[in-house]
Amino acid sequence: MPDLLELNPKLDASLVGIIKRCLAKEKGDRFQNASELGAELDEWLMLNGYDDNAEAMGRFVRRNALRQMRWIDRALS
């Protein structure tokens, strides 16, 4: 997997860490279940000003999802 921060230094390093952990080759290095990943994402959202509610999640998705998906498509091409 390419280094996401090298490809886009503007990405949040802690979020990249979560992504890397999801994609780790060794099973023991990955999240053991969806609840563990969810807790990590909830903590990231809280620490980055996205309170645990639908409105904040909607703002995050609108602000980032399409742009990030286009960037990931370009990076993987």
All heavy atoms as a GROMACS GRO file, in nm:
protein
  618
    1MET      N    1   0.084  -0.118   0.000
    1MET     CA    2   0.000   0.000   0.000
    1MET      C    3   0.089   0.124   0.000
    1MET      O    4   0.186   0.132   0.074
    1MET     CB    5  -0.089  -0.002   0.124
    1MET     CG    6  -0.185   0.113   0.128
    1MET     SD    7  -0.295   0.104   0.270
    1MET     CE    8  -0.250   0.258   0.348
    2PRO      N    9   0.056   0.221  -0.084
    2PRO     CA   10   0.136   0.344  -0.085
    2PRO      C   11   0.121   0.420   0.046
    2PRO      O   12   0.021   0.406   0.117
    2PRO     CB   13   0.076   0.423  -0.202
    2PRO     CG   14  -0.059   0.368  -0.224
    2PRO     CD   15  -0.056   0.226  -0.178
    3ASP      N   16   0.220   0.500   0.077
    3ASP     CA   17   0.214   0.585   0.197
    3ASP      C   18   0.117   0.699   0.170
    3ASP      O   19   0.145   0.788   0.090
    3ASP     CB   20   0.354   0.638   0.229
    3ASP     CG   21   0.356   0.722   0.356
    3ASP    OD1   22   0.249   0.761   0.406
    3ASP    OD2   23   0.466   0.747   0.405
    4LEU      N   24   0.002   0.695   0.237
    4LEU     CA   25  -0.102   0.794   0.211
    4LEU      C   26  -0.057   0.936   0.244
    4LEU      O   27  -0.093   1.031   0.175
    4LEU     CB   28  -0.228   0.757   0.289
    4LEU     CG   29  -0.293   0.625   0.251
    4LEU    CD1   30  -0.413   0.597   0.341
    4LEU    CD2   31  -0.334   0.624   0.106
    5LEU      N   32   0.022   0.951   0.350
    5LEU     CA   33   0.070   1.084   0.386
    5LEU      C   34   0.170   1.138   0.286
    5LEU      O   35   0.180   1.259   0.265
    5LEU     CB   36   0.130   1.083   0.527
    5LEU     CG   37   0.029   1.074   0.639
    5LEU    CD1   38   0.100   1.059   0.774
    5LEU    CD2   39  -0.063   1.194   0.641
    6GLU      N   40   0.245   1.048   0.224
    6GLU     CA   41   0.337   1.092   0.120
    6GLU      C   42   0.259   1.136  -0.004
    6GLU      O   43   0.294   1.234  -0.068
    6GLU     CB   44   0.432   0.978   0.084
    6GLU     CG   45   0.544   1.020  -0.008
    6GLU     CD   46   0.640   0.906  -0.034
    6GLU    OE1   47   0.694   0.852   0.065
    6GLU    OE2   48   0.661   0.872  -0.152
    7LEU      N   49   0.152   1.064  -0.033
    7LEU     CA   50   0.069   1.100  -0.148
    7LEU      C   51  -0.009   1.228  -0.124
    7LEU      O   52  -0.031   1.306  -0.216
    7LEU     CB   53  -0.027   0.986  -0.182
    7LEU     CG   54   0.037   0.857  -0.233
    7LEU    CD1   55  -0.065   0.746  -0.241
    7LEU    CD2   56   0.103   0.880  -0.368
    8ASN      N   57  -0.053   1.247   0.000
    8ASN     CA   58  -0.130   1.368   0.034
    8ASN      C   59  -0.097   1.410   0.177
    8ASN      O   60  -0.161   1.364   0.271
    8ASN     CB   61  -0.279   1.342   0.018
    8ASN     CG   62  -0.362   1.466   0.038
    8ASN    OD1   63  -0.314   1.568   0.086
    8ASN    ND2   64  -0.489   1.460   0.003
    9PRO      N   65   0.000   1.499   0.193
    9PRO     CA   66   0.041   1.542   0.327
    9PRO      C   67  -0.068   1.612   0.407
    9PRO      O   68  -0.055   1.628   0.527
    9PRO     CB   69   0.158   1.637   0.300
    9PRO     CG   70   0.200   1.613   0.160
    9PRO     CD   71   0.080   1.559   0.088
   10LYS      N   72  -0.177   1.654   0.343
   10LYS     CA   73  -0.285   1.723   0.412
   10LYS      C   74  -0.375   1.628   0.491
   10LYS      O   75  -0.457   1.672   0.570
   10LYS     CB   76  -0.369   1.803   0.313
   10LYS     CG   77  -0.294   1.918   0.250
   10LYS     CD   78  -0.382   1.993   0.153
   10LYS     CE   79  -0.305   2.105   0.085
   10LYS     NZ   80  -0.389   2.176  -0.012
   11LEU      N   81  -0.362   1.497   0.466
   11LEU     CA   82  -0.445   1.401   0.539
   11LEU      C   83  -0.410   1.403   0.687
   11LEU      O   84  -0.296   1.427   0.724
   11LEU     CB   85  -0.424   1.260   0.484
   11LEU     CG   86  -0.474   1.234   0.343
   11LEU    CD1   87  -0.431   1.095   0.297
   11LEU    CD2   88  -0.626   1.246   0.338
   12ASP      N   89  -0.506   1.376   0.769
   12ASP     CA   90  -0.485   1.368   0.912
   12ASP      C   91  -0.406   1.241   0.945
   12ASP      O   92  -0.448   1.131   0.910
   12ASP     CB   93  -0.620   1.368   0.984
   12ASP     CG   94  -0.602   1.364   1.134
   12ASP    OD1   95  -0.585   1.471   1.194
   12ASP    OD2   96  -0.604   1.252   1.190
   13ALA      N   97  -0.292   1.256   1.010
   13ALA     CA   98  -0.204   1.143   1.038
   13ALA      C   99  -0.270   1.037   1.125
   13ALA      O  100  -0.250   0.916   1.103
   13ALA     CB  101  -0.075   1.193   1.104
   14SER      N  102  -0.351   1.077   1.222
   14SER     CA  103  -0.415   0.978   1.307
   14SER      C  104  -0.521   0.899   1.230
   14SER      O  105  -0.539   0.779   1.253
   14SER     CB  106  -0.475   1.042   1.432
   14SER     OG  107  -0.568   1.141   1.398
   15LEU      N  108  -0.590   0.962   1.136
   15LEU     CA  109  -0.687   0.891   1.053
   15LEU      C  110  -0.616   0.794   0.959
   15LEU      O  111  -0.661   0.682   0.938
   15LEU     CB  112  -0.775   0.989   0.975
   15LEU     CG  113  -0.890   0.929   0.896
   15LEU    CD1  114  -0.982   0.848   0.986
   15LEU    CD2  115  -0.968   1.039   0.825
   16VAL      N  116  -0.503   0.837   0.906
   16VAL     CA  117  -0.422   0.748   0.822
   16VAL      C  118  -0.377   0.627   0.903
   16VAL      O  119  -0.377   0.514   0.854
   16VAL     CB  120  -0.303   0.822   0.760
   16VAL    CG1  121  -0.204   0.725   0.695
   16VAL    CG2  122  -0.350   0.926   0.659
   17GLY      N  123  -0.343   0.648   1.030
   17GLY     CA  124  -0.306   0.537   1.117
   17GLY      C  125  -0.418   0.436   1.132
   17GLY      O  126  -0.395   0.315   1.132
   18ILE      N  127  -0.541   0.485   1.143
   18ILE     CA  128  -0.657   0.395   1.152
   18ILE      C  129  -0.672   0.316   1.023
   18ILE      O  130  -0.695   0.194   1.025
   18ILE     CB  131  -0.785   0.476   1.184
   18ILE    CG1  132  -0.775   0.537   1.324
   18ILE    CG2  133  -0.909   0.388   1.170
   18ILE    CD1  134  -0.885   0.636   1.357
   19ILE      N  135  -0.657   0.383   0.910
   19ILE     CA  136  -0.667   0.315   0.780
   19ILE      C  137  -0.559   0.209   0.767
   19ILE      O  138  -0.586   0.095   0.725
   19ILE     CB  139  -0.658   0.418   0.665
   19ILE    CG1  140  -0.779   0.510   0.667
   19ILE    CG2  141  -0.645   0.346   0.530
   19ILE    CD1  142  -0.766   0.631   0.579
   20LYS      N  143  -0.436   0.244   0.805
   20LYS     CA  144  -0.327   0.147   0.797
   20LYS      C  145  -0.354   0.025   0.885
   20LYS      O  146  -0.325  -0.088   0.846
   20LYS     CB  147  -0.195   0.212   0.838
   20LYS     CG  148  -0.138   0.304   0.734
   20LYS     CD  149  -0.004   0.360   0.781
   20LYS     CE  150   0.057   0.449   0.676
   20LYS     NZ  151   0.189   0.499   0.720
   21ARG      N  152  -0.409   0.050   1.001
   21ARG     CA  153  -0.441  -0.062   1.090
   21ARG      C  154  -0.548  -0.151   1.029
   21ARG      O  155  -0.545  -0.273   1.043
   21ARG     CB  156  -0.484  -0.009   1.226
   21ARG     CG  157  -0.495  -0.118   1.330
   21ARG     CD  158  -0.509  -0.062   1.468
   21ARG     NE  159  -0.541  -0.173   1.559
   21ARG     CZ  160  -0.593  -0.157   1.678
   21ARG    NH1  161  -0.615  -0.036   1.726
   21ARG    NH2  162  -0.620  -0.262   1.753
   22CYS      N  163  -0.645  -0.093   0.960
   22CYS     CA  164  -0.748  -0.172   0.892
   22CYS      C  165  -0.688  -0.260   0.783
   22CYS      O  166  -0.736  -0.370   0.758
   22CYS     CB  167  -0.852  -0.081   0.828
   22CYS     SG  168  -0.962   0.002   0.943
   23LEU      N  169  -0.584  -0.211   0.719
   23LEU     CA  170  -0.525  -0.280   0.605
   23LEU      C  171  -0.399  -0.358   0.638
   23LEU      O  172  -0.333  -0.411   0.548
   23LEU     CB  173  -0.495  -0.178   0.495
   23LEU     CG  174  -0.616  -0.101   0.441
   23LEU    CD1  175  -0.571   0.008   0.346
   23LEU    CD2  176  -0.716  -0.194   0.375
   24ALA      N  177  -0.365  -0.369   0.765
   24ALA     CA  178  -0.243  -0.439   0.806
   24ALA      C  179  -0.243  -0.583   0.756
   24ALA      O  180  -0.346  -0.650   0.755
   24ALA     CB  181  -0.228  -0.436   0.957
   25LYS      N  182  -0.125  -0.630   0.714
   25LYS     CA  183  -0.113  -0.768   0.664
   25LYS      C  184  -0.134  -0.870   0.774
   25LYS      O  185  -0.200  -0.971   0.753
   25LYS     CB  186   0.025  -0.787   0.601
   25LYS     CG  187   0.041  -0.716   0.471
   25LYS     CD  188   0.178  -0.745   0.409
   25LYS     CE  189   0.192  -0.670   0.278
   25LYS     NZ  190   0.319  -0.699   0.212
   26GLU      N  191  -0.077  -0.845   0.889
   26GLU     CA  192  -0.087  -0.939   1.001
   26GLU      C  193  -0.220  -0.923   1.074
   26GLU      O  194  -0.257  -0.812   1.113
   26GLU     CB  195   0.027  -0.918   1.100
   26GLU     CG  196   0.165  -0.940   1.041
   26GLU     CD  197   0.187  -1.083   0.998
   26GLU    OE1  198   0.139  -1.175   1.068
   26GLU    OE2  199   0.254  -1.103   0.894
   27LYS      N  200  -0.291  -1.033   1.091
   27LYS     CA  201  -0.423  -1.029   1.156
   27LYS      C  202  -0.417  -0.963   1.294
   27LYS      O  203  -0.504  -0.885   1.330
   27LYS     CB  204  -0.478  -1.171   1.168
   27LYS     CG  205  -0.616  -1.177   1.227
   27LYS     CD  206  -0.668  -1.318   1.232
   27LYS     CE  207  -0.807  -1.319   1.294
   27LYS     NZ  208  -0.864  -1.452   1.300
   28GLY      N  209  -0.313  -0.993   1.370
   28GLY     CA  210  -0.300  -0.937   1.504
   28GLY      C  211  -0.278  -0.787   1.507
   28GLY      O  212  -0.298  -0.724   1.610
   29ASP      N  213  -0.236  -0.729   1.393
   29ASP     CA  214  -0.214  -0.585   1.385
   29ASP      C  215  -0.340  -0.508   1.345
   29ASP      O  216  -0.343  -0.386   1.353
   29ASP     CB  217  -0.102  -0.553   1.285
   29ASP     CG  218   0.033  -0.605   1.330
   29ASP    OD1  219   0.052  -0.626   1.452
   29ASP    OD2  220   0.120  -0.626   1.244
   30ARG      N  221  -0.442  -0.581   1.298
   30ARG     CA  222  -0.567  -0.517   1.255
   30ARG      C  223  -0.663  -0.506   1.373
   30ARG      O  224  -0.644  -0.569   1.477
   30ARG     CB  225  -0.632  -0.600   1.145
   30ARG     CG  226  -0.551  -0.605   1.017
   30ARG     CD  227  -0.630  -0.666   0.903
   30ARG     NE  228  -0.670  -0.803   0.924
   30ARG     CZ  229  -0.606  -0.910   0.876
   30ARG    NH1  230  -0.497  -0.894   0.806
   30ARG    NH2  231  -0.652  -1.031   0.900
   31PHE      N  232  -0.767  -0.426   1.356
   31PHE     CA  233  -0.875  -0.423   1.454
   31PHE      C  234  -0.935  -0.563   1.461
   31PHE      O  235  -0.952  -0.629   1.359
   31PHE     CB  236  -0.981  -0.320   1.416
   31PHE     CG  237  -0.933  -0.178   1.423
   31PHE    CD1  238  -0.893  -0.110   1.308
   31PHE    CD2  239  -0.926  -0.113   1.544
   31PHE    CE1  240  -0.848   0.021   1.316
   31PHE    CE2  241  -0.881   0.018   1.553
   31PHE     CZ  242  -0.841   0.084   1.438
   32GLN      N  243  -0.968  -0.608   1.579
   32GLN     CA  244  -1.017  -0.744   1.595
   32GLN      C  245  -1.165  -0.760   1.561
   32GLN      O  246  -1.211  -0.870   1.533
   32GLN     CB  247  -0.989  -0.793   1.737
   32GLN     CG  248  -0.840  -0.796   1.769
   32GLN     CD  249  -0.762  -0.879   1.667
   32GLN    OE1  250  -0.786  -0.998   1.654
   32GLN    NE2  251  -0.670  -0.816   1.595
   33ASN      N  252  -1.236  -0.648   1.562
   33ASN     CA  253  -1.378  -0.653   1.526
   33ASN      C  254  -1.427  -0.512   1.492
   33ASN      O  255  -1.355  -0.414   1.511
   33ASN     CB  256  -1.462  -0.714   1.639
   33ASN     CG  257  -1.440  -0.644   1.772
   33ASN    OD1  258  -1.456  -0.523   1.781
   33ASN    ND2  259  -1.402  -0.720   1.874
   34ALA      N  260  -1.548  -0.506   1.440
   34ALA     CA  261  -1.605  -0.378   1.398
   34ALA      C  262  -1.627  -0.283   1.516
   34ALA      O  263  -1.614  -0.161   1.501
   34ALA     CB  264  -1.736  -0.401   1.324
   35SER      N  265  -1.656  -0.338   1.632
   35SER     CA  266  -1.677  -0.253   1.750
   35SER      C  267  -1.549  -0.180   1.789
   35SER      O  268  -1.552  -0.062   1.826
   35SER     CB  269  -1.725  -0.337   1.868
   35SER     OG  270  -1.852  -0.391   1.841
   36GLU      N  271  -1.436  -0.250   1.779
   36GLU     CA  272  -1.308  -0.188   1.810
   36GLU      C  273  -1.276  -0.076   1.711
   36GLU      O  274  -1.234   0.033   1.750
   36GLU     CB  275  -1.198  -0.295   1.806
   36GLU     CG  276  -1.065  -0.249   1.858
   36GLU     CD  277  -0.961  -0.360   1.857
   36GLU    OE1  278  -0.995  -0.479   1.848
   36GLU    OE2  279  -0.842  -0.324   1.864
   37LEU      N  280  -1.301  -0.101   1.584
   37LEU     CA  281  -1.281   0.002   1.482
   37LEU      C  282  -1.376   0.119   1.506
   37LEU      O  283  -1.337   0.235   1.499
   37LEU     CB  284  -1.301  -0.056   1.342
   37LEU     CG  285  -1.305   0.045   1.227
   37LEU    CD1  286  -1.178   0.127   1.218
   37LEU    CD2  287  -1.333  -0.028   1.096
   38GLY      N  288  -1.502   0.087   1.535
   38GLY     CA  289  -1.600   0.193   1.560
   38GLY      C  290  -1.562   0.282   1.676
   38GLY      O  291  -1.577   0.404   1.669
   39ALA      N  292  -1.510   0.221   1.782
   39ALA     CA  293  -1.467   0.300   1.898
   39ALA      C  294  -1.352   0.392   1.861
   39ALA      O  295  -1.348   0.508   1.902
   39ALA     CB  296  -1.427   0.207   2.012
   40GLU      N  297  -1.259   0.341   1.781
   40GLU     CA  298  -1.146   0.423   1.737
   40GLU      C  299  -1.192   0.539   1.650
   40GLU      O  300  -1.145   0.652   1.663
   40GLU     CB  301  -1.047   0.335   1.661
   40GLU     CG  302  -0.914   0.399   1.635
   40GLU     CD  303  -0.821   0.396   1.754
   40GLU    OE1  304  -0.845   0.322   1.850
   40GLU    OE2  305  -0.722   0.471   1.750
   41LEU      N  306  -1.285   0.511   1.559
   41LEU     CA  307  -1.338   0.617   1.473
   41LEU      C  308  -1.419   0.719   1.554
   41LEU      O  309  -1.410   0.840   1.529
   41LEU     CB  310  -1.423   0.557   1.361
   41LEU     CG  311  -1.346   0.482   1.254
   41LEU    CD1  312  -1.442   0.409   1.161
   41LEU    CD2  313  -1.254   0.574   1.177
   42ASP      N  314  -1.497   0.671   1.650
   42ASP     CA  315  -1.572   0.763   1.737
   42ASP      C  316  -1.478   0.857   1.812
   42ASP      O  317  -1.503   0.977   1.823
   42ASP     CB  318  -1.658   0.687   1.837
   42ASP     CG  319  -1.783   0.627   1.775
   42ASP    OD1  320  -1.822   0.671   1.665
   42ASP    OD2  321  -1.841   0.537   1.838
   43GLU      N  322  -1.368   0.802   1.862
   43GLU     CA  323  -1.270   0.884   1.934
   43GLU      C  324  -1.208   0.986   1.839
   43GLU      O  325  -1.193   1.103   1.874
   43GLU     CB  326  -1.161   0.796   1.995
   43GLU     CG  327  -1.059   0.876   2.072
   43GLU     CD  328  -0.950   0.789   2.134
   43GLU    OE1  329  -0.964   0.665   2.136
   43GLU    OE2  330  -0.851   0.846   2.180
   44TRP      N  331  -1.174   0.943   1.717
   44TRP     CA  332  -1.116   1.036   1.620
   44TRP      C  333  -1.215   1.148   1.589
   44TRP      O  334  -1.178   1.265   1.584
   44TRP     CB  335  -1.078   0.962   1.491
   44TRP     CG  336  -1.010   1.053   1.394
   44TRP    CD1  337  -0.876   1.081   1.387
   44TRP    CD2  338  -1.071   1.132   1.291
   44TRP    NE1  339  -0.852   1.171   1.287
   44TRP    CE2  340  -0.970   1.204   1.227
   44TRP    CE3  341  -1.203   1.148   1.250
   44TRP    CZ2  342  -0.996   1.292   1.122
   44TRP    CZ3  343  -1.229   1.236   1.146
   44TRP    CH2  344  -1.127   1.306   1.082
   45LEU      N  345  -1.342   1.112   1.569
   45LEU     CA  346  -1.444   1.213   1.540
   45LEU      C  347  -1.454   1.314   1.654
   45LEU      O  348  -1.458   1.435   1.631
   45LEU     CB  349  -1.579   1.146   1.515
   45LEU     CG  350  -1.594   1.072   1.383
   45LEU    CD1  351  -1.719   0.987   1.384
   45LEU    CD2  352  -1.595   1.169   1.266
   46MET      N  353  -1.457   1.265   1.778
   46MET     CA  354  -1.468   1.353   1.894
   46MET      C  355  -1.347   1.446   1.904
   46MET      O  356  -1.361   1.566   1.922
   46MET     CB  357  -1.481   1.271   2.022
   46MET     CG  358  -1.504   1.356   2.146
   46MET     SD  359  -1.500   1.256   2.297
   46MET     CE  360  -1.327   1.213   2.303
   47LEU      N  361  -1.229   1.390   1.887
   47LEU     CA  362  -1.106   1.469   1.900
   47LEU      C  363  -1.092   1.573   1.789
   47LEU      O  364  -1.020   1.671   1.804
   47LEU     CB  365  -0.982   1.378   1.900
   47LEU     CG  366  -0.966   1.289   2.023
   47LEU    CD1  367  -0.852   1.190   2.002
   47LEU    CD2  368  -0.943   1.373   2.146
   48ASN      N  369  -1.161   1.550   1.677
   48ASN     CA  370  -1.150   1.641   1.563
   48ASN      C  371  -1.274   1.729   1.546
   48ASN      O  372  -1.295   1.786   1.440
   48ASN     CB  373  -1.121   1.562   1.436
   48ASN     CG  374  -0.978   1.511   1.437
   48ASN    OD1  375  -0.888   1.584   1.402
   48ASN    ND2  376  -0.958   1.389   1.481
   49GLY      N  377  -1.354   1.738   1.652
   49GLY     CA  378  -1.465   1.832   1.652
   49GLY      C  379  -1.593   1.783   1.588
   49GLY      O  380  -1.683   1.861   1.564
   50TYR      N  381  -1.601   1.655   1.561
   50TYR     CA  382  -1.722   1.598   1.505
   50TYR      C  383  -1.792   1.522   1.617
   50TYR      O  384  -1.764   1.406   1.642
   50TYR     CB  385  -1.691   1.504   1.388
   50TYR     CG  386  -1.620   1.573   1.274
   50TYR    CD1  387  -1.482   1.562   1.260
   50TYR    CD2  388  -1.691   1.648   1.182
   50TYR    CE1  389  -1.417   1.624   1.155
   50TYR    CE2  390  -1.626   1.712   1.078
   50TYR     CZ  391  -1.489   1.699   1.065
   50TYR     OH  392  -1.424   1.761   0.962
   51ASP      N  393  -1.879   1.591   1.686
   51ASP     CA  394  -1.950   1.527   1.797
   51ASP      C  395  -2.026   1.405   1.745
   51ASP      O  396  -2.059   1.394   1.629
   51ASP     CB  397  -2.048   1.624   1.862
   51ASP     CG  398  -1.976   1.742   1.925
   51ASP    OD1  399  -1.868   1.723   1.982
   51ASP    OD2  400  -2.030   1.852   1.914
   52ASP      N  401  -2.054   1.314   1.835
   52ASP     CA  402  -2.118   1.188   1.798
   52ASP      C  403  -2.266   1.210   1.768
   52ASP      O  404  -2.353   1.179   1.848
   52ASP     CB  405  -2.099   1.086   1.911
   52ASP     CG  406  -2.147   0.948   1.871
   52ASP    OD1  407  -2.158   0.922   1.751
   52ASP    OD2  408  -2.174   0.868   1.961
   53ASN      N  409  -2.292   1.269   1.652
   53ASN     CA  410  -2.431   1.285   1.611
   53ASN      C  411  -2.441   1.287   1.459
   53ASN      O  412  -2.342   1.304   1.388
   53ASN     CB  413  -2.494   1.411   1.673
   53ASN     CG  414  -2.428   1.538   1.627
   53ASN    OD1  415  -2.411   1.560   1.507
   53ASN    ND2  416  -2.389   1.623   1.719
   54ALA      N  417  -2.560   1.266   1.408
   54ALA     CA  418  -2.581   1.254   1.264
   54ALA      C  419  -2.546   1.382   1.190
   54ALA      O  420  -2.492   1.378   1.079
   54ALA     CB  421  -2.726   1.213   1.237
   55GLU      N  422  -2.574   1.498   1.250
   55GLU     CA  423  -2.544   1.624   1.182
   55GLU      C  424  -2.394   1.640   1.160
   55GLU      O  425  -2.350   1.678   1.052
   55GLU     CB  426  -2.598   1.741   1.264
   55GLU     CG  427  -2.573   1.876   1.199
   55GLU     CD  428  -2.622   1.991   1.287
   55GLU    OE1  429  -2.715   1.971   1.366
   55GLU    OE2  430  -2.565   2.100   1.273
   56ALA      N  431  -2.316   1.612   1.263
   56ALA     CA  432  -2.171   1.624   1.251
   56ALA      C  433  -2.117   1.524   1.150
   56ALA      O  434  -2.030   1.557   1.070
   56ALA     CB  435  -2.105   1.604   1.387
   57MET      N  436  -2.168   1.402   1.153
   57MET     CA  437  -2.124   1.302   1.057
   57MET      C  438  -2.158   1.345   0.915
   57MET      O  439  -2.079   1.329   0.823
   57MET     CB  440  -2.186   1.166   1.088
   57MET     CG  441  -2.141   1.057   0.993
   57MET     SD  442  -1.963   1.028   0.994
   57MET     CE  443  -1.949   0.931   1.140
   58GLY      N  444  -2.275   1.401   0.897
   58GLY     CA  445  -2.315   1.451   0.766
   58GLY      C  446  -2.221   1.559   0.716
   58GLY      O  447  -2.183   1.560   0.599
   59ARG      N  448  -2.183   1.652   0.804
   59ARG     CA  449  -2.087   1.757   0.766
   59ARG      C  450  -1.955   1.696   0.724
   59ARG      O  451  -1.894   1.736   0.624
   59ARG     CB  452  -2.064   1.853   0.882
   59ARG     CG  453  -2.172   1.954   0.903
   59ARG     CD  454  -2.128   2.068   0.994
   59ARG     NE  455  -2.059   2.024   1.114
   59ARG     CZ  456  -2.116   1.997   1.231
   59ARG    NH1  457  -2.247   2.010   1.243
   59ARG    NH2  458  -2.045   1.960   1.334
   60PHE      N  459  -1.908   1.598   0.801
   60PHE     CA  460  -1.782   1.533   0.770
   60PHE      C  461  -1.788   1.466   0.633
   60PHE      O  462  -1.699   1.482   0.550
   60PHE     CB  463  -1.746   1.430   0.878
   60PHE     CG  464  -1.625   1.350   0.844
   60PHE    CD1  465  -1.499   1.403   0.862
   60PHE    CD2  466  -1.636   1.222   0.794
   60PHE    CE1  467  -1.386   1.330   0.830
   60PHE    CE2  468  -1.524   1.148   0.762
   60PHE     CZ  469  -1.398   1.203   0.780
   61VAL      N  470  -1.895   1.392   0.608
   61VAL     CA  471  -1.907   1.320   0.482
   61VAL      C  472  -1.915   1.418   0.366
   61VAL      O  473  -1.846   1.402   0.266
   61VAL     CB  474  -2.029   1.225   0.485
   61VAL    CG1  475  -2.059   1.168   0.346
   61VAL    CG2  476  -2.005   1.113   0.585
   62ARG      N  477  -1.999   1.520   0.379
   62ARG     CA  478  -2.011   1.618   0.271
   62ARG      C  479  -1.878   1.686   0.243
   62ARG      O  480  -1.843   1.710   0.128
   62ARG     CB  481  -2.117   1.722   0.306
   62ARG     CG  482  -2.259   1.675   0.288
   62ARG     CD  483  -2.357   1.790   0.299
   62ARG     NE  484  -2.354   1.858   0.428
   62ARG     CZ  485  -2.415   1.816   0.538
   62ARG    NH1  486  -2.485   1.705   0.536
   62ARG    NH2  487  -2.408   1.884   0.649
   63ARG      N  488  -1.804   1.716   0.346
   63ARG     CA  489  -1.678   1.789   0.331
   63ARG      C  490  -1.567   1.700   0.274
   63ARG      O  491  -1.479   1.749   0.206
   63ARG     CB  492  -1.636   1.843   0.468
   63ARG     CG  493  -1.531   1.950   0.461
   63ARG     CD  494  -1.501   2.010   0.596
   63ARG     NE  495  -1.622   2.041   0.670
   63ARG     CZ  496  -1.627   2.059   0.801
   63ARG    NH1  497  -1.520   2.052   0.874
   63ARG    NH2  498  -1.741   2.087   0.862
   64ASN      N  499  -1.571   1.572   0.303
   64ASN     CA  500  -1.455   1.490   0.272
   64ASN      C  501  -1.476   1.372   0.178
   64ASN      O  502  -1.385   1.337   0.105
   64ASN     CB  503  -1.395   1.436   0.403
   64ASN     CG  504  -1.342   1.546   0.488
   64ASN    OD1  505  -1.243   1.606   0.454
   64ASN    ND2  506  -1.408   1.575   0.598
   65ALA      N  507  -1.590   1.310   0.182
   65ALA     CA  508  -1.606   1.180   0.116
   65ALA      C  509  -1.580   1.184  -0.034
   65ALA      O  510  -1.497   1.108  -0.084
   65ALA     CB  511  -1.744   1.123   0.145
   66LEU      N  512  -1.649   1.269  -0.107
   66LEU     CA  513  -1.632   1.269  -0.252
   66LEU      C  514  -1.490   1.307  -0.292
   66LEU      O  515  -1.431   1.244  -0.380
   66LEU     CB  516  -1.734   1.362  -0.317
   66LEU     CG  517  -1.879   1.316  -0.308
   66LEU    CD1  518  -1.972   1.421  -0.366
   66LEU    CD2  519  -1.896   1.183  -0.379
   67ARG      N  520  -1.436   1.407  -0.227
   67ARG     CA  521  -1.299   1.448  -0.258
   67ARG      C  522  -1.201   1.336  -0.228
   67ARG      O  523  -1.112   1.307  -0.308
   67ARG     CB  524  -1.264   1.574  -0.177
   67ARG     CG  525  -1.126   1.628  -0.210
   67ARG     CD  526  -1.094   1.753  -0.131
   67ARG     NE  527  -1.086   1.719   0.011
   67ARG     CZ  528  -1.124   1.797   0.109
   67ARG    NH1  529  -1.173   1.916   0.084
   67ARG    NH2  530  -1.112   1.760   0.234
   68GLN      N  531  -1.218   1.269  -0.114
   68GLN     CA  532  -1.127   1.160  -0.078
   68GLN      C  533  -1.143   1.041  -0.171
   68GLN      O  534  -1.044   0.977  -0.207
   68GLN     CB  535  -1.150   1.118   0.067
   68GLN     CG  536  -1.114   1.224   0.168
   68GLN     CD  537  -0.969   1.268   0.158
   68GLN    OE1  538  -0.880   1.190   0.127
   68GLN    NE2  539  -0.944   1.394   0.184
   69MET      N  540  -1.265   1.010  -0.212
   69MET     CA  541  -1.286   0.897  -0.304
   69MET      C  542  -1.219   0.925  -0.438
   69MET      O  543  -1.156   0.835  -0.495
   69MET     CB  544  -1.434   0.868  -0.321
   69MET     CG  545  -1.495   0.801  -0.200
   69MET     SD  546  -1.666   0.743  -0.222
   69MET     CE  547  -1.752   0.892  -0.264
   70ARG      N  548  -1.228   1.047  -0.487
   70ARG     CA  549  -1.160   1.082  -0.612
   70ARG      C  550  -1.010   1.071  -0.596
   70ARG      O  551  -0.941   1.019  -0.683
   70ARG     CB  552  -1.200   1.222  -0.658
   70ARG     CG  553  -1.340   1.230  -0.716
   70ARG     CD  554  -1.366   1.364  -0.782
   70ARG     NE  555  -1.357   1.476  -0.690
   70ARG     CZ  556  -1.460   1.529  -0.627
   70ARG    NH1  557  -1.581   1.482  -0.644
   70ARG    NH2  558  -1.443   1.632  -0.546
   71TRP      N  559  -0.959   1.118  -0.483
   71TRP     CA  560  -0.816   1.111  -0.456
   71TRP      C  561  -0.769   0.967  -0.448
   71TRP      O  562  -0.666   0.930  -0.506
   71TRP     CB  563  -0.782   1.186  -0.326
   71TRP     CG  564  -0.639   1.177  -0.292
   71TRP    CD1  565  -0.538   1.254  -0.340
   71TRP    CD2  566  -0.578   1.081  -0.205
   71TRP    NE1  567  -0.419   1.213  -0.287
   71TRP    CE2  568  -0.440   1.107  -0.205
   71TRP    CE3  569  -0.627   0.976  -0.128
   71TRP    CZ2  570  -0.351   1.033  -0.130
   71TRP    CZ3  571  -0.537   0.901  -0.054
   71TRP    CH2  572  -0.401   0.931  -0.056
   72ILE      N  573  -0.843   0.880  -0.379
   72ILE     CA  574  -0.806   0.739  -0.366
   72ILE      C  575  -0.809   0.673  -0.504
   72ILE      O  576  -0.718   0.595  -0.538
   72ILE     CB  577  -0.899   0.667  -0.266
   72ILE    CG1  578  -0.866   0.713  -0.125
   72ILE    CG2  579  -0.884   0.514  -0.277
   72ILE    CD1  580  -0.964   0.668  -0.018
   73ASP      N  581  -0.910   0.703  -0.586
   73ASP     CA  582  -0.914   0.647  -0.721
   73ASP      C  583  -0.791   0.686  -0.801
   73ASP      O  584  -0.731   0.602  -0.868
   73ASP     CB  585  -1.040   0.694  -0.796
   73ASP     CG  586  -1.167   0.624  -0.749
   73ASP    OD1  587  -1.156   0.517  -0.685
   73ASP    OD2  588  -1.275   0.678  -0.777
   74ARG      N  589  -0.750   0.813  -0.792
   74ARG     CA  590  -0.631   0.858  -0.863
   74ARG      C  591  -0.506   0.790  -0.809
   74ARG      O  592  -0.418   0.749  -0.884
   74ARG     CB  593  -0.615   1.010  -0.854
   74ARG     CG  594  -0.712   1.087  -0.943
   74ARG     CD  595  -0.674   1.234  -0.953
   74ARG     NE  596  -0.655   1.299  -0.823
   74ARG     CZ  597  -0.749   1.359  -0.752
   74ARG    NH1  598  -0.872   1.364  -0.798
   74ARG    NH2  599  -0.721   1.415  -0.638
   75ALA      N  600  -0.498   0.777  -0.677
   75ALA     CA  601  -0.379   0.717  -0.615
   75ALA      C  602  -0.364   0.570  -0.653
   75ALA      O  603  -0.253   0.521  -0.670
   75ALA     CB  604  -0.386   0.732  -0.464
   76LEU      N  605  -0.476   0.501  -0.665
   76LEU     CA  606  -0.471   0.359  -0.696
   76LEU      C  607  -0.456   0.331  -0.845
   76LEU      O  608  -0.423   0.219  -0.883
   76LEU     CB  609  -0.595   0.288  -0.643
   76LEU     CG  610  -0.609   0.287  -0.490
   76LEU    CD1  611  -0.742   0.226  -0.451
   76LEU    CD2  612  -0.493   0.214  -0.426
   77SER      N  613  -0.477   0.432  -0.927
   77SER     CA  614  -0.466   0.414  -1.073
   77SER      C  615  -0.323   0.404  -1.118
   77SER      O  616  -0.232   0.452  -1.065
   77SER     CB  617  -0.532   0.529  -1.146
   77SER     OG  618  -0.670   0.528  -1.120
   0.00000   0.00000   0.00000
